[in-house]
Amino acid sequence: MKWALWALLLIAQNASFTLVSRARNSRSVWYHAWASATSNLIWFVSQYILIGNVLDLMKTGTLNEKIATGWFYVGCTMLGSIGMHAIALRKIEPRVRV
């Protein structure tokens, strides 16, 4: 359960970070403010799980578990970033003055 929640938070974290980057280049202050608040809230929550996972790995994890956790993190954040880029291009930005 903890890993599934962490996966969702990582996807949401990088999705919202990508949205902030795109919003920063728009003319809409509200778009940027909403994206920034969302990104920072998700980042804050995800740090609790990240720190717990890393501490557990440092104490008892094998090298393979550490590598797998790194790839899990990278894969989820990539999925979030690429997914939000596509959503922003197709759904959000056509409706926002960019």
PyMOL commands that set and color helices and strands:
alter all, ss='L'
color gray80, all
select helices_A, chain A and resi 2-24+29-60+63-95
alter helices_A, ss='H'
color red, helices_A
deselect
rebuild
show_as cartoon
